[in-house]
Amino acid sequence: MDRDYRLLVAFVRRVQRGLYGRRLLQGGVLALTVLLAVLLLGAGVQLLLPLVPVAALFYSGLALLVLVATALYVVWPAVRPVRLRQAVVETEKAYPELHDDLTNALELDPQALARHNPYGMALDLVRALHRHTARRVQQLSAQAVVRRQPLLGLPWCGLLLVATALVALLQPTLLTGALQVGLHPWEFLAMRRLEIRVAPQHAVVARGTNVEVTATVQGRVPRRLFLVVKREGEADKRYPMEAAGDGIFRYLFVKPQNSFTFQAEARGVSSPPGRVEVVPAPAVGHLVLQYRFPAYTGLAPRTQEGGGDIQALPGTQVQLRLRTNVPVVKGVLRFADGSQLPLQIAETTLQGEILVTRDGAYTIEVEDRHGLRNPQPPRYQVQVIPDRVPTVAVRFPPDGAEVDETTVLHVEYTAEDDFGLQDAALVYFGADGVERRISLHPGRFAHPRVQETFSWDMQQWPLPAGDTVQFYVEVYDNDTISGPKRGVSPTQTLKVRNRQQEHEELQGLQERLAEAFLDLLADHLEQADRLEAWQARLAAGEPPSPQALEEMQAQPRQALAQVQQLAQQLAEALDRVQNDPYSTYETYANLRAMQRNLEHLQQSLLPRLQAQLQPLTPQAASPSQLAPAQAALEETIRELERLATLAEQTTHAEKLHDLAAISNKLLEEQNRLLSALNDLPPDFRGGELPPELQALLDRLEDLMQQLAQAVSQLPASLPDEFLNRQLETLPLQELLPQLQELRQKLAAGDLEGARQLAEALLKTLSAMVAALQNMQQQARGGPMEAMQQQLQTSANKLNELIQRQERLLDQTQRIDQQALQQLNQAQRQAYAETQRRLEAQLRALSQLAWDLVQQAQRHPELDAAFRQAYQQLLKQLHTLQRQLEGPRDPRDATGAASSAAAAGLDAAPRGTPGAA
């Protein structure tokens, strides 16, 4: 029973909810109909307001009453809930066949019956009623009950809704104005005339640029102001303006695309019309850059299209050409540093020129006849490509090389630049730090990459002897804009050999050799004295002691060891003399003679002396047995005397040569001094001397000191007494005082006295040089014997060479005769073969000529010139044949055939018709 009862209650509840929704919908339709009617009425009232302002008040009151009445009579009943009893009644009205069964079944609640009827009286009847009613209700529809309630005013609501939609689409401001009239009617009371002005009155703006329109209201300021916009080909549009206070209203047009006219409107009052003309914004395009590079680069002009970014060398002139979409009246290049450059204008074409000097940026700004500028002008970068610094490298000599102070050093270097090179120089400096320069290539090079070799003459550009010199090569580029840039190679070092010091060390070695020969000679003389004493004791019958004999026998072995050391030192001296520029050939010849004599002493004399002394014993020794040893010892002593004398004379001659060389230098500097004195101006008054003259005097003084030092290093007494007397007469003590007196006269301005003193000094030096040269010749007489021996040996070798050469010549003549005979035979064979070939060719030519004659007879139009040429050709061919048959010498035949053939070819017709 409870189940059936719940089913009946649920059905009634559904009907109750449906009826409540239907009531709400009915109330909404009626309220919307009234609201739309009032709103449309307000739209009509707005038309009366300029004539009857009080109509706004009546309209507002009427609208209020209507809305209140609608709320009381329509809305309030609509929101009241539907009672359950009403739902049951409406159901029974919809389904009359239920009679009162539904009402009775709902009133008989099973739970209430269970409480009030504990004994269950008539419950079966109640169950049966519930069951019967539930089965019938299941066949019913709650929606059918709800739909029986009609919706009143729905056509009127639809009609008003369509009308309102049309007004909203066509003139939406009427609806907003109706609301304004209904909500604020007092604004339309006491209506007085308004004055509205808009700005701008006429404006020209670029397409896509925001435009703000302002309206200024004088009088009673309305709460709202509308902007009526008219565009060609479009309906008018109303836009509410934003109040900015003090009677000012604003409206912002966002990026308008077309021109338009506008008016501000409020309360039926309109402002004078304004005009905004939208035109295309000036724009820049088709940018062309033409680069003209600096002349020193040698680069051809280059054109760049598309972008405006500039990348160029300093000093490059960049010409800009561009176009605009509209004619412009002004164009300017504005740079990042604030400077600007005007452009030349021709309608829509602009051009200008930029000189690239540094990095930066620029923009292109243009302005048309309306005063509009291009928005957001493009920004381009200017990037300076720096001209690279030249690169230089020294390929030779290597770093740390050792050079001679008198040699010629070949310096090989390479240099490279991106455009050009010029002014190469070699810079060097010694321990004093003073830089000295040698110009390698003044001016410009022909190519931007060079590899050159410079011959560094150490005598022209001297280096300090014994010093370590640093040098590098510098080259400049040919940049004429920012100035030539300097490229420098890595610094390298040179070790300068001190030839003078090496020469002095060589002289010391020669002196040590001379002393060693003298010591060796003294030892052998002492041994000769011992041998004579030994002979005297033997004659007296006293044999020598074994110890004395052993010492005498050991003496040759010790001498051999000493000679071995002397040979090594002498070989070293010979090697150094060959590379010593201050040594003479006489010194080399003397040392070479000494080497040969020393070899003879080492290989022959000393071994023979040792062999003669070795078999001697104290008991068996006799004067006859000592004689061979004494003879060998005497020959050794004579050789040692020659060696010692030659070594000593060589040393003296070398020192005299050095002395003469210093004197010659001194004489040359003195001549330069006279020339410098003659070059001084006649009005010279003394005082500070010119730097060149001062340096010349300093060199003279230094040479004089060197000369005095060289004389002091000579031996106390030379072998030749005549040379000693000449040395004593040299005026060395007078040179320095004369030079000091010359300085004093120059400082005092006595130019003439200085010249006379210089000439006297020159005469003294000339006489001294002549004396030294005479002394040198005298000193050379000593070693003449050694040189004669050397010359005799050389002459013998030359005779042997001459005899050998004569034998070679005899053999060569025999070989030449055989070769000549073979050549003649080969020529004869070749001639016979050549003659056969030529005769065959002549026969072929004759047959060809005959064929030509036959063809010519068939063509009578050929002229007589062809026939004459043919006859001449036949004559030459016969001549050639006779010459070939005549001579028998192959060379004569070949020459005759060549001449005849050349003559025949010259006689042949050229370009004759029919010859082909």
Secondary structure, 3 states (H helix, E strand, C coil): CHHHHHHHHHHHHHHHHHHHHHHHHHHHHHHHHHHHHHHHHHHHHHHHCCCCCCHHHHHHHHHHHHHHHHHHHHHHHHHCCCCHHHHHHHHHHHCHHHCCHHHHHHHCCHHHHHHHCCCCCCHHHHHHHHHHHHHHHCCCCHHHHHHCCCCCCHHHHHHHHHHHHHHHHHCHHHHHHHHHHHHCHHHHCCCCCCEEEEECCEEEEECCCCEEEEEEEECCCCCCCEEEEECCCCCCEEEECEEEECCEEEEEECCCCCCEEEEEEECCEECCCEEEEEECCCCEEEEEEEEECCHHHCCCCEEEECCCCEEECCCCEEEEEEEECCCEEEEEEEECCCCEEECEEECCEEEEEEECCCCEEEEEEEEECCCCECCCCCEEEEEECCCCCCEEEEEECCCCEEEECCCEEEEEEEEECCCCEEEEEEEEECCCCCEEEEEEEEEECCCCEEEEEEEEECCCCCCCCCCEEEEEEEEEECCCCCCCCEEECCCEEEEEECHHHHHHHHHHHHHHHHHHHHHHHHHHHHHHHHHHHHHHHHHCCCCCCHHHHHHHHHHHHHHHHHHHHHHHHHHHHHHHHHCCCCCCHHHHHHHHHHHHHHHHHHHHHHHHHHHHHCCCCCCCCCHHHHHHHHHHHHHHHHHHHHHHHHHHHHHHHHHHHHHHHHHHHHHHHHHHHHHHHHHCCCCCCCCCCCHHHHHHHHHHHHHHHHHHHHHHCCCCCCCCHHHHHHHHCCCHHHHHHHHHHHHHHHHHCCHHHHHHHHHHHHHHHHHHHHHHHHHHHHHHCCCHHHHHHHHHHHHHHHHHHHHHHHHHHHHHHHHHHHHHHHHHHHHHHHHHHHHHHHHHHHHHHHHHHHHHHHHHHCCCCCCHHHHHHHHHHHHHHHHHHHHHHCCCCHHHHHHHHHHHHHHHHHHCCCCCCCCC
